[in-house]
Amino acid sequence: MNDIIQRLTELLESRKDADPQTSYVARLYSKGMNSILKKVGEEAAETIIAAKDGSKEDLIYETADLWFHTMVMLSQAGLSAQDVLDELARREGLSGIAEKASRPKD
């Protein structure tokens, strides 16, 4: 895993026990999954707008916010960025059509 992703994962885990009055991440955790998901949605919308508007700097900034809040969401769910990276590695080399066909049917 990329060093920054690993360090951020460790930081997010350490913030689970932090004081919500002094830590933004602890405050997110204390508000629960619904609040975290709202933040992910906000950041996704801001990322889409940045991509549409064409500013590379804004797109990078908003994507970083989106990834960060997505990592908070994963952590709240007991998962990590590594779990997502492992899934991407599993899919590597599969065609999109074959990958979709391999998914369990609902």
BATIKOL-939676 format. One line per field, with one value per residue: residue in three letters; x negated, y, z negated of N, C-alpha, C in turn; chain. Coordinates in nm, 2 decimals. Example, Ala and Ser with C-alpha at 12.3 -4.5 7.8 and 13.67 -1.06 7.14 Angstrom:
residu c(ALA/SER)
n_c1 c(-1.32/-1.28)
n_c2 c(-0.57/-0.22)
n_c3 c(-0.78/-0.71)
ca_c1 c(-1.23/-1.37)
ca_c2 c(-0.45/-0.11)
ca_c3 c(-0.78/-0.71)
c_c1 c(-1.32/-1.29)
c_c2 c(-0.33/0.00)
c_c3 c(-0.78/-0.79)
chaine c(A/A)
END
This chain:
residu c(MET/ASN/ASP/ILE/ILE/GLN/ARG/LEU/THR/GLU/LEU/LEU/GLU/SER/ARG/LYS/ASP/ALA/ASP/PRO/GLN/THR/SER/TYR/VAL/ALA/ARG/LEU/TYR/SER/LYS/GLY/MET/ASN/SER/ILE/LEU/LYS/LYS/VAL/GLY/GLU/GLU/ALA/ALA/GLU/THR/ILE/ILE/ALA/ALA/LYS/ASP/GLY/SER/LYS/GLU/ASP/LEU/ILE/TYR/GLU/THR/ALA/ASP/LEU/TRP/PHE/HIS/THR/MET/VAL/MET/LEU/SER/GLN/ALA/GLY/LEU/SER/ALA/GLN/ASP/VAL/LEU/ASP/GLU/LEU/ALA/ARG/ARG/GLU/GLY/LEU/SER/GLY/ILE/ALA/GLU/LYS/ALA/SER/ARG/PRO/LYS/ASP)
n_c1 c(-0.09/-0.05/-0.26/-0.15/0.12/0.12/0.02/0.23/0.45/0.37/0.37/0.65/0.76/0.65/0.78/1.03/1.05/1.02/1.09/1.39/1.42/1.18/1.08/1.14/1.19/1.26/1.49/1.65/1.67/1.81/2.06/2.17/2.25/2.44/2.39/2.13/2.16/2.32/2.13/1.94/2.10/2.14/1.87/1.83/2.01/1.88/1.64/1.73/1.82/1.59/1.44/1.60/1.58/1.32/1.07/0.77/0.63/0.84/0.98/0.79/0.77/1.04/1.08/0.90/1.02/1.26/1.15/1.03/1.26/1.40/1.23/1.26/1.53/1.49/1.33/1.51/1.68/1.53/1.35/1.07/0.86/0.69/0.84/1.00/0.81/0.71/0.94/0.94/0.70/0.77/0.95/0.79/0.69/0.92/1.19/1.43/1.68/1.66/1.60/1.83/2.01/1.92/2.01/2.22/2.56/2.84)
n_c2 c(-0.12/0.22/0.46/0.70/0.63/0.42/0.55/0.73/0.56/0.44/0.67/0.74/0.52/0.56/0.79/0.71/0.68/0.93/1.27/1.41/1.68/1.79/1.67/1.64/1.41/1.23/1.35/1.31/1.03/1.01/1.11/0.91/0.67/0.76/1.04/1.05/0.93/1.13/1.33/1.21/1.20/1.48/1.54/1.39/1.51/1.76/1.69/1.60/1.84/1.99/1.84/1.88/2.16/2.19/2.27/2.16/2.17/2.22/1.98/1.78/1.86/1.83/1.56/1.45/1.52/1.36/1.10/1.09/1.12/0.89/0.70/0.74/0.65/0.38/0.29/0.33/0.13/-0.09/-0.16/-0.11/0.10/-0.08/-0.31/-0.24/-0.19/-0.45/-0.57/-0.44/-0.54/-0.80/-0.78/-0.70/-0.74/-0.87/-0.85/-0.58/-0.68/-0.95/-0.94/-0.83/-1.03/-1.22/-1.16/-1.23/-1.30/-1.11)
n_c3 c(0.00/0.07/-0.09/-0.21/-0.21/-0.39/-0.62/-0.66/-0.70/-0.95/-1.11/-1.09/-1.23/-1.48/-1.56/-1.63/-1.90/-1.99/-2.12/-2.03/-2.04/-1.98/-1.75/-1.42/-1.27/-1.47/-1.55/-1.32/-1.34/-1.58/-1.51/-1.36/-1.10/-0.91/-0.90/-0.81/-0.56/-0.43/-0.42/-0.24/-0.01/0.03/0.09/0.32/0.50/0.51/0.63/0.88/0.99/0.99/1.18/1.41/1.44/1.51/1.38/1.30/1.06/0.87/0.91/0.82/0.55/0.46/0.51/0.34/0.10/0.13/0.14/-0.12/-0.29/-0.21/-0.30/-0.58/-0.59/-0.52/-0.73/-0.95/-0.89/-0.95/-0.76/-0.53/-0.32/-0.20/-0.17/0.04/0.24/0.26/0.38/0.62/0.72/0.75/0.96/1.17/1.49/1.57/1.79/1.80/1.86/1.80/1.53/1.42/1.48/1.31/1.07/0.78/0.83/0.73)
ca_c1 c(0.00/-0.12/-0.29/-0.05/0.25/0.09/0.02/0.36/0.52/0.33/0.42/0.79/0.79/0.61/0.88/1.15/1.05/0.98/1.19/1.46/1.40/1.04/1.04/1.25/1.22/1.33/1.63/1.72/1.70/1.91/2.19/2.22/2.23/2.52/2.33/2.01/2.21/2.36/2.00/1.89/2.19/2.10/1.74/1.85/2.06/1.78/1.55/1.79/1.83/1.45/1.41/1.68/1.53/1.19/0.95/0.69/0.60/0.96/1.01/0.70/0.81/1.17/1.06/0.83/1.13/1.34/1.08/1.02/1.39/1.43/1.15/1.33/1.64/1.45/1.29/1.63/1.74/1.44/1.27/0.96/0.82/0.62/0.95/1.04/0.69/0.71/1.04/0.89/0.60/0.84/1.01/0.69/0.68/1.05/1.26/1.54/1.80/1.64/1.60/1.97/2.07/1.87/2.07/2.33/2.69/2.93)
ca_c2 c(0.00/0.35/0.50/0.80/0.56/0.34/0.65/0.79/0.45/0.44/0.80/0.73/0.43/0.62/0.89/0.65/0.70/1.07/1.35/1.47/1.83/1.83/1.60/1.64/1.27/1.17/1.41/1.23/0.89/1.02/1.14/0.79/0.64/0.85/1.17/1.02/0.91/1.26/1.40/1.14/1.25/1.62/1.55/1.33/1.62/1.87/1.63/1.60/1.98/2.03/1.78/1.95/2.29/2.18/2.31/2.04/2.19/2.19/1.84/1.71/1.90/1.77/1.41/1.42/1.52/1.25/0.98/1.10/1.09/0.75/0.62/0.74/0.56/0.24/0.27/0.32/0.00/-0.20/-0.19/-0.02/0.12/-0.21/-0.40/-0.19/-0.22/-0.60/-0.60/-0.39/-0.63/-0.92/-0.75/-0.67/-0.83/-0.91/-0.75/-0.53/-0.77/-1.08/-0.91/-0.81/-1.16/-1.31/-1.11/-1.31/-1.25/-1.08)
ca_c3 c(0.00/0.07/-0.23/-0.26/-0.24/-0.51/-0.74/-0.68/-0.76/-1.09/-1.17/-1.11/-1.33/-1.61/-1.59/-1.69/-2.05/-2.02/-2.17/-1.92/-2.06/-1.94/-1.63/-1.31/-1.24/-1.59/-1.55/-1.22/-1.39/-1.68/-1.45/-1.30/-0.95/-0.82/-0.88/-0.73/-0.42/-0.38/-0.38/-0.12/0.09/0.06/0.15/0.45/0.58/0.54/0.72/1.01/1.03/1.02/1.31/1.51/1.45/1.58/1.31/1.25/0.92/0.80/0.92/0.73/0.41/0.43/0.51/0.21/-0.01/0.15/0.09/-0.27/-0.36/-0.18/-0.39/-0.70/-0.58/-0.52/-0.87/-1.03/-0.86/-0.98/-0.64/-0.50/-0.18/-0.15/-0.13/0.18/0.32/0.28/0.47/0.75/0.77/0.79/1.09/1.27/1.60/1.61/1.87/1.72/1.88/1.73/1.39/1.38/1.49/1.20/0.94/0.74/0.86/0.62)
c_c1 c(-0.09/-0.14/-0.19/0.08/0.23/0.09/0.16/0.46/0.50/0.38/0.57/0.83/0.76/0.72/1.01/1.16/1.02/1.11/1.26/1.45/1.27/1.00/1.16/1.29/1.30/1.48/1.71/1.76/1.81/2.05/2.25/2.21/2.31/2.45/2.20/2.06/2.26/2.23/1.94/1.97/2.16/1.97/1.75/1.90/1.96/1.68/1.60/1.79/1.68/1.40/1.48/1.62/1.39/1.06/0.88/0.66/0.72/1.00/0.92/0.75/0.94/1.16/0.99/0.93/1.22/1.28/1.07/1.15/1.44/1.35/1.21/1.45/1.60/1.40/1.41/1.69/1.65/1.36/1.15/0.94/0.76/0.73/0.99/0.93/0.68/0.82/1.00/0.79/0.67/0.90/0.91/0.68/0.81/1.11/1.38/1.66/1.78/1.65/1.75/2.04/2.03/1.94/2.19/2.46/2.77/3.05)
c_c2 c(0.12/0.40/0.60/0.73/0.48/0.44/0.70/0.68/0.44/0.56/0.79/0.63/0.49/0.73/0.84/0.67/0.84/1.15/1.42/1.63/1.88/1.76/1.59/1.50/1.20/1.23/1.34/1.10/0.90/1.04/1.01/0.78/0.73/0.98/1.16/1.01/1.04/1.34/1.34/1.19/1.39/1.62/1.49/1.44/1.73/1.82/1.64/1.74/2.03/1.96/1.85/2.09/2.30/2.23/2.18/2.05/2.16/2.04/1.75/1.74/1.82/1.62/1.37/1.42/1.40/1.12/0.98/1.06/0.94/0.66/0.62/0.65/0.41/0.20/0.25/0.18/-0.12/-0.24/-0.09/0.00/-0.01/-0.31/-0.37/-0.22/-0.37/-0.64/-0.55/-0.48/-0.76/-0.90/-0.73/-0.78/-0.89/-0.81/-0.70/-0.62/-0.89/-1.05/-0.90/-0.95/-1.25/-1.27/-1.20/-1.23/-1.22/-1.16)
c_c3 c(0.00/-0.07/-0.28/-0.29/-0.37/-0.63/-0.77/-0.75/-0.91/-1.17/-1.19/-1.22/-1.47/-1.65/-1.64/-1.84/-2.09/-2.07/-2.05/-1.93/-2.00/-1.80/-1.54/-1.28/-1.35/-1.59/-1.44/-1.27/-1.49/-1.63/-1.38/-1.15/-0.87/-0.79/-0.79/-0.58/-0.36/-0.34/-0.26/0.00/0.13/0.14/0.30/0.55/0.61/0.63/0.86/1.07/1.07/1.16/1.42/1.54/1.52/1.51/1.25/1.10/0.83/0.80/0.83/0.59/0.37/0.43/0.39/0.10/0.00/0.10/-0.06/-0.33/-0.33/-0.27/-0.53/-0.70/-0.59/-0.67/-0.96/-1.01/-0.89/-0.86/-0.63/-0.35/-0.12/-0.11/0.01/0.28/0.36/0.39/0.61/0.81/0.82/0.93/1.20/1.37/1.65/1.69/1.78/1.74/1.80/1.58/1.34/1.39/1.38/1.07/0.91/0.78/0.74/0.62)
chaine c(A/A/A/A/A/A/A/A/A/A/A/A/A/A/A/A/A/A/A/A/A/A/A/A/A/A/A/A/A/A/A/A/A/A/A/A/A/A/A/A/A/A/A/A/A/A/A/A/A/A/A/A/A/A/A/A/A/A/A/A/A/A/A/A/A/A/A/A/A/A/A/A/A/A/A/A/A/A/A/A/A/A/A/A/A/A/A/A/A/A/A/A/A/A/A/A/A/A/A/A/A/A/A/A/A/A)
END
